[in-house]
Amino acid sequence: MNEEKNLVNHIIAACQDRKAKSIVTVDLSELPGAICKYFVICEGNTPIQVSAIADEVVDNIKKKTKEKPISIDGLRESRWIGIDYGTVIVHIFIPELREFYDLEHLWADAKLEQIPDID
């Protein structure tokens, strides 16, 4: 398994640990000029949950892979938090903003994978 896919799997597990909903991976690796190889997109019901998911992702990735994010944006309001790992970017939304921006469908040629919710 390649490094990026391994990172994506650890991110998904961290999101699931904090009960993130509607997790989707967007595979951009085959698209020329894409800003990264993968997006991981999910949502939390409230800004508090969005913040908790982001914290879990950063902590989990640091423990499992020793990687630190290049940058994290959106922590102040926690309505949309972006975590940039270079080849993988994580987007954690509240439901209204996720629906509004609809990142999953910006690239028509990208491969989407729906991850089942864990209840």
Secondary structure, 3 states (H helix, E strand, C coil): CCHHHHHHHHHHHHHHHCCCEEEEEEECCCCCCCCCCEEEEEECCCHHHHHHHHHHHHHHHHHHHCCCCCEEECCCCCCEEEEECCCEEEEEECHHHHHHHCHHHCCCCCEEEEECCCC
